[in-house]
């Protein structure tokens, strides 16, 4: 059995991992939303040739 301090460190590491995962997931979703808005507005389309 570990000491309470060991369990506290494990719990804090898990909490930090979950927080980081959530932040990265929200950032990825924001990027997808921005890309969708660009496509809808026609910003991503290349200029016509000629």
C-alpha positions as CSV (number, residue, x, y, z in Angstrom):
1,X,0.0,0.0,0.0
2,X,1.2,3.4,-0.8
3,X,1.1,6.5,1.3
4,X,-1.6,9.0,1.0
5,X,0.9,11.4,-0.7
6,X,1.4,8.8,-3.5
7,X,-2.3,8.6,-4.1
8,X,-2.6,12.3,-4.1
9,X,0.1,12.6,-6.8
10,X,-1.6,10.0,-8.9
11,X,-4.9,11.7,-8.6
12,X,-3.4,15.1,-9.5
13,X,-1.6,13.6,-12.5
14,X,-4.9,12.0,-13.8
15,X,-6.7,15.3,-13.3
16,X,-4.0,17.2,-15.2
17,X,-4.1,14.6,-18.0
18,X,-7.9,14.9,-18.2
19,X,-7.7,18.7,-18.3
20,X,-5.1,18.6,-21.0
21,X,-7.0,16.1,-23.1
22,X,-10.2,18.3,-22.7
23,X,-8.3,21.4,-23.7
24,X,-6.8,19.8,-26.8
25,X,-10.2,18.3,-27.8
26,X,-11.8,21.7,-27.6
27,X,-9.1,23.3,-29.6
28,X,-9.5,20.7,-32.3
29,X,-13.2,21.3,-32.3
30,X,-12.7,25.0,-32.6
31,X,-10.4,24.4,-35.6
32,X,-13.0,22.2,-37.3
33,X,-15.6,24.9,-36.7
34,X,-13.4,27.6,-38.2
35,X,-12.7,25.4,-41.2
36,X,-16.4,24.8,-41.7
37,X,-17.2,28.5,-41.5
38,X,-14.4,29.2,-44.0
39,X,-15.8,26.7,-46.4
40,X,-19.3,28.1,-46.0
41,X,-18.1,31.6,-46.7
42,X,-16.0,30.4,-49.6
43,X,-12.7,31.8,-48.1
44,X,-10.8,28.5,-48.6
45,X,-11.6,28.3,-52.3
46,X,-8.6,29.1,-54.6
47,X,-9.0,32.2,-56.8
48,X,-10.3,31.4,-60.4
49,X,-7.6,30.8,-63.0
50,X,-7.4,33.0,-66.0
